[in-house]
Amino acid sequence: MMDVQFMYEGLVEEEDELVGKLTACEGFMWILLENIARSSAFVEEIGERLLTELNGMEQEWRTELLHLRLEKSLLAGKMRDGTSESMKRGDGAE
């Protein structure tokens, strides 16, 4: 049971890191869009390429976050089931 809880806590940390990356990525995209609106055609071309790259990174991270959250849900179910079994036995063992 402790291994499952340890794994779950690790996933929580990974989730926080991914959410931070996504937040930063969105911020960069908005900054870039604001700069494109005030720029020349040359900057627009570079900006579009950068936006496309950032969008690709964002999609990869969102997919990774989805799979991480699925794994986290499965571990939460194992922890819940393990707790229920311990309570049924009445011994508090894990």
N, C-alpha and C positions, 0 to 999 in steps of 0.2 A: 504494500500500500504506500509506503514511503517513497518508493521509486516512482510510482505514478504521480504522486504529489510533487516530487522534485521535477519531473518532466513537465508537469503542468506549469509550475512556477517559471521554468525556463521558457516555455512558450509565451507566457505573459510578458516576459522581458523582450522576446523577439517581436511580439505584437506591438509593444510600445515603440520599439525601434522603427518598425515598418510604418506605423502611423506618423511618426516624426518625419520620416523620409517623404511620405506622401504630402504632408503639410508643407514641407519645404519646397517640394516640386511644384505644387499648386501656386505657392508664392512666387517662385521664379517665373512660372508661366504668365502670371498676371503682370509682373514687372516687365517681362519681355513684350507682352501685348501692348502695354502702355507706351513703351519705347518705339515699337513699330508704328503706332499711330502718329508719332511725331517725327518720323524719319524719312530718309530718301529710299528710292527703289532698291539700291544696293543693300541697305540695312534690312529692308523688307525681305529680300531673298534669303539673307543669312538668318534673319529672325524666323522665317518659316521653317528652315532646316532645323534650327534649334528647337522650335516648338514641336516639330515632328519627333525629334529624338526624345525630348522630355515626355511627350505623350506616350511614346513606346515604353520608356522606363516606368512611367506611372502605371500603365496597364500591366506590366510584368509584376510590379509590387502589389497591385490590387489582387492579381491572381494568386500570388504568394500569400497574401493576407487571408484570402478566402480559404486556401488549403490549411493554413495555420489555424484559423478559427474552427475549421472542421475537426482537425486533430485535437484541438483544445476541448471541443464539445464531447468528443469521444472519451477523452481522459476524464472529463468531469463526470460522465456517466459511470465510468469504472470506479471513480472515487465514491460516488453516491451508492453504487451497488455494493462496494466493499464495506461502507459504513453500515448499510442496511443489514448485510450478512453478519457483521460483528454484533449489531444490536439484537438480531434474532438469536444468536448464540448466547448473548448475555455476558460474554467474557471480555468484550472490548478489544479483543485481539484483532490484528490486521493481517 
